[in-house]
């Protein structure tokens, strides 16, 4: 029972870590550029 629970929690942690990494890269790639009108101020 304990082994099954630890394997299940490990699998959930692996999925969450993968999603967090992908989301972080996606936010970095998808980040909009700053308009030049804001840079001139």
Secondary structure in CASP SS format (residue, H / E / C, confidence):
PFRMAT SS
TARGET T0000
AUTHOR 0000-0000-0000
METHOD secondary structure of the structure
MODEL  1
X C 1.00
X H 1.00
X H 1.00
X H 1.00
X H 1.00
X H 1.00
X H 1.00
X H 1.00
X H 1.00
X H 1.00
X H 1.00
X H 1.00
X H 1.00
X H 1.00
X H 1.00
X H 1.00
X H 1.00
X H 1.00
X H 1.00
X H 1.00
X H 1.00
X H 1.00
X H 1.00
X H 1.00
X H 1.00
X H 1.00
X H 1.00
X H 1.00
X H 1.00
X C 1.00
X C 1.00
X C 1.00
X C 1.00
X C 1.00
X C 1.00
X H 1.00
X H 1.00
X H 1.00
X H 1.00
X C 1.00
X C 1.00
END
